[in-house]
Amino acid sequence: MTGVETQSNISRSAWTTLVILSCLGLITMYGETMVLPAIPDFIRDFNIQYNTSSWILSSYLIAGAVMTPIAGRLSDIYGKKKILLIVMAVYSTGILAGGFANSIEFMLAARAAQGVGMSMFPIAFGIIREILPEKKLAIGQTIFSSTFSGGAVVGLIVGATIIQNFGWQATFFSIFPIAVILGLVIRKLIHVRDPATSEVKVEGGRRGGGSDGNSSIKTQTIDLKGTLALAVTIISFLAGISFLESNSTDAGFQVAALFSIAAVSLAVFIVIEKKVSSPLLDLKLMTHKMILPATIILMIVFLCMFMVYQTIPILVRSPQPLGFGGDAVVTASVQLPFMIVLLVGTIMSGFILNKVGNTRLTLLGTIISAIGFFSLLLFHSTEFMVSVTLAIISAGLSLSITGGFNVVLLSAPIQATGIALGMTLLLNLVGMSIGPSIAATFQQMYQGTVEGVAGEQFPTQEAYNLIFLTAALISLASTALALALARRKIIVGHIPSTPTQ
């Protein structure tokens, strides 16, 4: 069907579209979590350092951060279905390339192509908004969002089994045909209305796609300069982090140079965002007294989450006494409670939200996750203790995510909801990309040898203590922000003319 359903009931075609698009969350999160148990295998097979291994996660997330706003804007210009299929083609190519990767450079390029697939989500949600009646949109949002955690659970279990029996390459080959089939199904069965005639304008560049003076042409803009400046900022900052563990003079100059580049490009990014008509980050919206702390809380939540993603597989699979000496399946079993609680918690938090309110839910979530991180710092000597503490962390994260997103959603004006959510997602991806780099830096700085394993070094207890302590302290910062947030009253849709202190 085309257009928005006017009646309160959801039509059969709308249900079909919702189910098909929800499969995007399943396969994409499957493709993300299936590689987690294989991080130690990548380090061994590609002969790379621990800080380099963090780029296997970070490259995916940086590509997602860069492409999400671009793909979202292109979908408004050229049509959601068309851009969605193009993004899926890039994602599928990256998945296939990952299975054939024989070097870290090849793998990072493949992972970047896979990261482009993250830009499918806002496009898919835009389609869902078109095909569902307004009163049923919450149902569609819940179903669509739950597939993320569901895909993570499936990816962790199935991915570990495949890695254990067939090698990490087979995980990529297992998802490739499913992605191709899903693309064909979308092409055949999903129908959305074409966008109105538009004129494409690249900010700071030339126009195309229409003629001046035609009143029927709607101008659409792409903040290409801002996107590139943001990409340079993130990449140079993460590269600087990855060099921190080296004590050489050359490395010191490299770190200083990379951080300087990050600072300059960030300043350039801010200047660009103040001037362009359609910025990636609306700075006026960003400084809102409710949206700013909620967005920072969410960025911290995802930063800490991905520190865990980078750390636990290496802790479990490192040989004793520096690790647990487990395999890929054991790694999945240790992380499985985290994923299951995240799935259940995300669903249940929607019901809790109506009873306690979004700011209190966010505060409760940050307190629980902080307790979980400090528990992980104190109790991570056995697989069972790690699983229990991860479950506590996950419970807190699920509440924080639901509460934080709801604060952003209600605080933004109705006409700026899409901008606010897109901005929040962008900064969440930035937090996700920083988390693995911090964890991997500590893993590289503190290493030891294991008797009987010649020529290899593994992270020591000091590395894990510092990782978990850093996550715990950062999570305390999110609790402080959530406490300040809970004391403020949301004025729905109100954006002050000047930033509120």
Buried (B, 14 or more C-beta within 10 A) or exposed (E): BEEBBEEEEBBEBBBBBBEBBBBBBBBBBBBBBBBBBBBBBBBEBBEBBBBBBBBBBBBBBBBBBBBBBBBBBBBBBBBBBBBBBBBBBBBBBBBBBBBEBEEBEBBBBBBBBBBBBBBBBBBBBBBBBBBBBEEBBEEBBEBBBBBBBBBBBBBBBBBBBBBBEEBBBBBBBBBBEBBBEBBEEBEEEBEBBEBEEBBBBEBEEEBEBBEEEEEEBBBBBBBBBBBBBBBBBBBBBBBBBBBBBBEEEEEEEBBEBBBEBBEBBBEBBBEBBEEBEBBBBBEBBBBBBBBBBBBBBBBBBBBBBBBBBBBBBBBBBBBEEBBBEBBBBBBBBBBBBBBBBBBBBBBBBBEBBEEBBBBBBBBBBBBBBBBBBBBBBEBBEEBEBBBBBBBBBBBBBBBBBBBBBBBBBBBBBEEBBBBBBBBBBBBBBBBBBBBBBBBBBBBBBBBBBBEEEEEEBBBBBEBBBBBBBBBBEBBBBBBEBBBEBBEBEBEEEEBEEEEEE
